[in-house]
Amino acid sequence: VQLVESGGGLVQPGGSLRLSCAGSGFTFSSRAMGWFRQAPGKEREIVATINSSGSYTSYADSVKGRFTISRDNAKNTVALQMNSLKLDDTAVYYCAAGPSMYSSATFYRRGISSVDYWGQGTQVIVSS
């Protein structure tokens, strides 16, 4: 099983980044997927989740209206479009696979404890 993130980097406040995650070694299309992040000195927190078909999403209040999670099951990828980035968005961002057939809401509610697979993380730094 592999989840490989890409797209992190350095961006100014107000800017945008698009993270992508490619999954392999498991039935990607049957899994809820999510993005988590961990800032320096803080616990890992959930950012957004999406159900297996891509029809439902859930977001943390801190990113609602700025971030968009999406997936392409034909390519086994999940993306996180991040707009209007703030200094507080600086963190390592992790892609994660939840249990098969979890709804986005259930995966969001159960969070870290329900993650089956993790990516290695990609660094996002928001700085002027």
C-alpha positions as semicolon CSV with decimal commas, in nm:
position;residue;x (nm);y (nm);z (nm)
1;V;0,000;0,000;0,000
2;Q;0,126;0,344;-0,089
3;L;-0,004;0,698;-0,063
4;V;0,230;0,950;-0,219
5;E;0,167;1,323;-0,175
6;S;0,303;1,601;-0,392
7;G;0,252;1,971;-0,446
8;G;0,371;2,122;-0,121
9;G;0,598;2,423;-0,107
10;L;0,645;2,783;-0,003
11;V;0,368;3,033;-0,074
12;Q;0,286;3,386;0,035
13;P;-0,024;3,464;0,240
14;G;-0,325;3,488;0,013
15;G;-0,172;3,252;-0,238
16;S;-0,280;2,908;-0,358
17;L;-0,140;2,557;-0,369
18;R;-0,276;2,229;-0,496
19;L;-0,179;1,909;-0,318
20;S;-0,219;1,574;-0,485
21;C;-0,205;1,219;-0,351
22;A;-0,171;0,902;-0,555
23;G;-0,283;0,574;-0,403
24;S;-0,181;0,221;-0,495
25;G;-0,194;-0,129;-0,353
26;F;-0,554;-0,109;-0,235
27;T;-0,900;-0,056;-0,381
28;F;-0,885;0,323;-0,391
29;S;-1,237;0,373;-0,525
30;S;-1,398;0,200;-0,226
31;R;-1,228;0,413;0,039
32;A;-1,317;0,742;0,193
33;M;-1,012;0,966;0,164
34;G;-0,895;1,260;0,367
35;W;-0,632;1,524;0,427
36;F;-0,486;1,591;0,769
37;R;-0,219;1,836;0,879
38;Q;0,025;1,881;1,162
39;A;0,176;2,215;1,249
40;P;0,499;2,242;1,450
41;G;0,433;2,168;1,816
42;K;0,070;2,080;1,754
43;E;-0,132;1,762;1,723
44;R;-0,231;1,626;1,386
45;E;-0,575;1,752;1,285
46;I;-0,825;1,669;1,018
47;V;-0,866;1,911;0,729
48;A;-1,112;1,756;0,485
49;T;-1,267;1,424;0,387
50;I;-1,443;1,289;0,081
51;N;-1,655;0,978;0,035
52;S;-1,565;0,698;-0,203
53;S;-1,761;0,832;-0,501
54;G;-1,662;1,193;-0,448
55;S;-2,019;1,311;-0,401
56;Y;-1,988;1,422;-0,039
57;T;-1,723;1,621;0,143
58;S;-1,658;1,748;0,496
59;Y;-1,429;2,030;0,607
60;A;-1,277;2,172;0,920
61;D;-1,424;2,511;1,006
62;S;-1,081;2,669;0,973
63;V;-1,060;2,585;0,601
64;K;-1,424;2,599;0,489
65;G;-1,467;2,820;0,186
66;R;-1,093;2,822;0,115
67;F;-1,000;2,456;0,059
68;T;-1,160;2,204;-0,175
69;I;-1,108;1,828;-0,167
70;S;-1,171;1,624;-0,480
71;R;-1,087;1,282;-0,618
72;D;-1,043;1,103;-0,949
73;N;-1,106;0,732;-0,903
74;A;-0,996;0,657;-1,258
75;K;-0,649;0,785;-1,167
76;N;-0,652;0,679;-0,800
77;T;-0,583;1,033;-0,689
78;V;-0,721;1,275;-0,433
79;A;-0,644;1,646;-0,437
80;L;-0,665;1,940;-0,200
81;Q;-0,697;2,281;-0,361
82;M;-0,593;2,544;-0,108
83;N;-0,679;2,908;-0,175
84;S;-0,643;3,224;0,033
85;L;-0,371;3,061;0,235
86;K;-0,294;3,199;0,580
87;L;0,012;3,181;0,802
88;D;-0,177;2,933;1,023
89;D;-0,204;2,690;0,733
90;T;0,168;2,616;0,762
91;A;0,198;2,245;0,838
92;V;0,289;1,906;0,704
93;Y;-0,012;1,779;0,510
94;Y;-0,092;1,410;0,507
95;C;-0,313;1,213;0,275
96;A;-0,506;0,932;0,443
97;A;-0,734;0,644;0,349
98;G;-1,028;0,558;0,568
99;P;-1,221;0,234;0,597
100;S;-1,406;0,100;0,297
101;M;-1,749;0,256;0,240
102;Y;-1,716;0,516;0,517
103;S;-1,912;0,831;0,446
104;S;-1,718;1,158;0,442
105;A;-1,902;1,264;0,758
106;T;-1,818;0,944;0,947
107;F;-1,453;0,960;0,844
108;Y;-1,442;1,326;0,951
109;R;-1,608;1,253;1,285
110;R;-1,388;0,954;1,369
111;G;-1,075;1,120;1,237
112;I;-0,726;0,992;1,306
113;S;-0,841;0,679;1,490
114;S;-1,013;0,548;1,178
115;V;-0,727;0,597;0,930
116;D;-0,612;0,276;0,768
117;Y;-0,327;0,414;0,555
118;W;-0,111;0,728;0,573
119;G;0,102;0,906;0,322
120;Q;0,447;1,035;0,412
121;G;0,339;1,399;0,419
122;T;0,421;1,711;0,221
123;Q;0,533;2,040;0,372
124;V;0,335;2,357;0,316
125;I;0,489;2,683;0,435
126;V;0,292;3,005;0,419
127;S;0,522;3,298;0,473
128;S;0,582;3,650;0,350
